[in-house]
Amino acid sequence: MATNIGKRVFENLNKQVTDEMATAYTFLSMSGVFSDMGLNGCAKWARSQFEEKIERSLKIFDHILLRGAKIKFLPIPVPKHDWRAPLHIFEEVVRIEQRVTTAFAAIADISIAEKDHGTANFVKWFVDR
């Protein structure tokens, strides 16, 4: 199958699949820490974020395949697991969401620059959320 995606777009989407999976792993870790703290509602919320990140990763994975490219899996780092207080976890969540938002904005910019309208349209869904 012919590849229908620019090199920079592919590299950034591929990296984003890995980042979404790593972030999912981090949210699952957060869920465990919240559970250990007896904060079951927070644990449930963090687990739902884990599931959302997995879903987002799969959307990107499917888009890459749809465009005729072959995914290149990158290593997923071990997540942090030693937060001392719920506030520290939520501060980490803010940092994660800022990083993800910046990454998707960059992918949108690259897609537009490379005239990859299919990916620009696809990424808009992530940017708008």
Secondary structure, 3 states (H helix, E strand, C coil): CCCCCCHHHHHHHHHHHHHHHHHHHHHHHHHHHHHHCCCHHHHHHHHHHHHHHHHHHHHHHHHHHHCCCCCCCCCCCCCCCCCCCHHHHHHHHHHHHHHHHHHHHHHHHHHHHCCCHHHHHHHHHHHCC
